[in-house]
Amino acid sequence: MSFSLVLAAAWTIPVGVAIGSQPRLARLAQPLAQIAASVPATALFPVVLLPLIKLGGGLGIGSIALMLLGTQWYILFNVIAGAMAIPTDLKEVATLFRFSKVERWKKLILPGIFPYLVTGMVTASGGAWNASIIAEYYTLGGRTLTTLGLGEQITAATANGQFPIILLGTILISMVVVTTNRLVWRPLYRLAETRYRLDG
């Protein structure tokens, strides 16, 4: 799941900033990203999985692809919103002081989009957990494909009527989600609220 979030962030941050920096383009792209996010990634999974299988890729790669489909759009439209929210006067100051591209990203863009990026990542992580239930155990053309993970354990236990394993798997996922919220997302939210705020 973490890998899919990193992959999603790797392309959505630069693309989202590029779109958000152009208001007319942002007004067109943001609703499209929201529509894309509303399409269940699981509906596209067979379309993505078939070519991967033909190319020799297993469900391991397929699960990453499904989680990516279920996460990237949330990050993208939040980054677009963050880039649009950067105050114009701060952009003008960056231009006046002739910030290099690295300085502009370090001192203006990343601090400006950080609160929005955190929101997008939190939402995306929820989508990734939901996708993992299907992504790690999938039946295609009468063939059951699996890859190691909690999602696979829960889905396999459901198929076999193993209710204690279903309960244990659900409890474990809940514990992981709560722990991640407390140790990762909550501190990042505090950081966004205290250090990374750009007020025009």
C-alpha positions in Angstrom: 0.0 0.0 0.0 2.8 2.4 0.9 4.4 1.8 -2.4 1.2 2.6 -4.3 0.9 5.9 -2.4 4.6 6.8 -3.2 4.0 6.0 -6.9 0.8 8.1 -6.9 2.5 11.0 -5.2 5.5 10.8 -7.6 3.4 11.8 -10.6 0.4 13.7 -9.1 2.5 16.3 -7.2 4.3 17.7 -10.3 1.2 17.3 -12.5 -1.1 18.7 -9.9 1.1 21.8 -9.3 1.4 22.4 -13.1 -2.3 22.3 -13.5 -3.1 24.3 -10.3 -0.7 27.0 -11.4 -2.9 27.7 -14.4 -6.3 28.7 -13.2 -8.2 28.1 -16.5 -6.7 24.6 -16.8 -7.3 23.9 -13.1 -11.0 24.7 -13.5 -11.3 22.1 -16.3 -9.0 19.4 -14.8 -10.2 19.4 -11.1 -13.7 18.3 -11.9 -12.3 15.6 -14.2 -10.0 14.3 -11.5 -13.0 14.2 -9.1 -15.1 12.2 -11.6 -12.1 9.8 -12.1 -11.9 9.4 -8.4 -15.6 8.5 -8.2 -15.1 5.5 -10.6 -14.5 2.4 -8.6 -11.0 1.1 -9.2 -12.3 -2.4 -8.9 -14.4 -1.9 -12.0 -11.2 -1.3 -14.0 -9.2 -4.1 -12.4 -10.0 -6.9 -14.9 -9.0 -4.5 -17.8 -5.7 -3.8 -16.1 -5.0 -7.3 -14.8 -5.5 -9.2 -18.2 -2.6 -7.4 -19.9 -0.4 -7.8 -16.9 -1.0 -11.6 -16.8 -0.2 -11.8 -20.5 3.0 -9.9 -20.0 4.0 -12.4 -17.2 3.1 -10.1 -14.3 1.3 -11.7 -11.4 -1.3 -10.3 -8.9 1.6 -8.7 -6.9 2.0 -6.1 -9.7 -1.7 -6.1 -10.3 -2.5 -5.3 -6.7 -0.2 -2.3 -6.8 -1.9 -1.2 -10.1 -5.3 -1.5 -8.5 -4.3 0.4 -5.4 -2.7 3.1 -7.6 -6.0 3.4 -9.5 -7.8 3.8 -6.2 -5.4 6.4 -4.7 -3.9 8.7 -7.3 -7.0 10.8 -8.1 -7.5 11.8 -4.5 -4.0 13.1 -4.3 -4.2 14.8 -7.6 -7.2 17.0 -7.0 -6.0 17.9 -3.5 -2.6 19.0 -5.0 -4.4 21.0 -7.7 -6.5 22.7 -4.9 -3.3 23.4 -2.9 -1.5 24.9 -5.9 -4.5 27.1 -6.6 -4.6 28.3 -3.0 -1.0 29.6 -2.9 -1.4 33.4 -2.5 -0.6 35.5 -5.6 1.5 37.9 -3.7 3.8 35.2 -2.5 4.3 34.0 -6.1 5.1 37.6 -7.0 7.7 37.8 -4.2 9.3 34.6 -5.4 9.5 36.1 -8.9 10.8 39.4 -7.6 13.6 37.6 -5.6 14.4 35.4 -8.6 13.9 32.1 -6.9 15.4 29.2 -8.7 13.1 26.3 -9.5 14.5 24.4 -6.5 14.0 27.4 -4.2 10.5 27.9 -5.5 9.6 24.3 -4.8 11.3 24.3 -1.4 10.2 27.6 -0.1 6.8 28.2 -1.8 5.2 25.3 -3.6 5.8 22.4 -1.2 4.8 24.4 2.0 1.8 25.7 0.1 0.5 22.4 -1.0 1.5 20.4 2.1 -1.8 20.6 4.0 -3.7 19.6 0.9 -1.2 16.8 0.1 -1.7 15.3 3.6 -5.5 15.4 3.1 -5.1 13.7 -0.2 -2.8 11.0 1.1 -5.1 10.3 4.1 -8.1 9.9 1.7 -5.9 7.8 -0.7 -4.7 5.5 2.0 -8.4 4.7 2.9 -9.0 3.9 -0.8 -5.9 1.7 -0.9 -7.1 -0.3 2.1 -10.4 -0.9 0.5 -8.8 -1.9 -2.8 -6.4 -4.3 -1.0 -9.4 -6.6 -0.1 -9.9 -7.3 -3.8 -6.4 -6.6 -5.1 -4.8 -9.5 -3.2 -7.3 -12.3 -4.0 -9.0 -12.2 -7.4 -10.8 -14.8 -9.5 -10.4 -14.3 -13.3 -11.5 -16.8 -15.9 -12.0 -19.6 -13.4 -8.5 -19.0 -12.1 -7.8 -17.7 -8.6 -4.9 -15.3 -8.3 -3.5 -14.4 -4.9 -0.7 -12.4 -3.3 0.3 -12.2 0.3 -1.5 -9.7 2.4 -4.3 -9.1 4.9 -6.7 -8.5 2.1 -5.9 -11.9 0.7 -6.4 -13.6 4.1 -9.8 -12.0 4.7 -11.1 -12.7 1.2 -9.9 -16.3 1.2 -11.4 -16.8 4.7 -14.7 -15.3 3.4 -14.7 -17.7 0.4 -14.1 -20.6 2.8 -16.5 -19.5 5.6 -13.7 -19.2 8.1 -15.3 -16.6 10.3 -12.6 -16.5 13.1 -10.0 -15.6 10.5 -12.3 -13.0 9.0 -12.7 -11.4 12.5 -9.0 -11.6 13.2 -8.1 -10.0 9.9 -10.6 -7.2 10.3 -9.3 -6.5 13.8 -5.7 -6.4 12.5 -6.6 -4.0 9.6 -8.4 -1.8 12.1 -5.4 -1.8 14.4 -3.0 -0.9 11.5 -5.3 1.9 10.3 -5.6 3.4 13.9 -1.9 3.1 14.5 -1.1 4.7 11.2 -3.5 7.6 11.9 -1.9 8.2 15.3 1.7 7.8 14.4 1.8 9.2 10.8 -1.3 11.2 9.7 -2.0 13.1 13.0 1.6 14.4 13.4 1.5 15.4 9.7 -1.7 17.3 10.2 -0.3 19.1 13.2 2.8 20.0 11.1 0.6 21.3 8.3 -1.4 23.4 10.7 1.5 24.9 12.6 4.5 25.1 10.3 3.2 24.8 6.7 0.6 27.5 6.4 0.7 30.2 3.8 -1.5 33.1 4.6 -1.8 35.7 1.9 
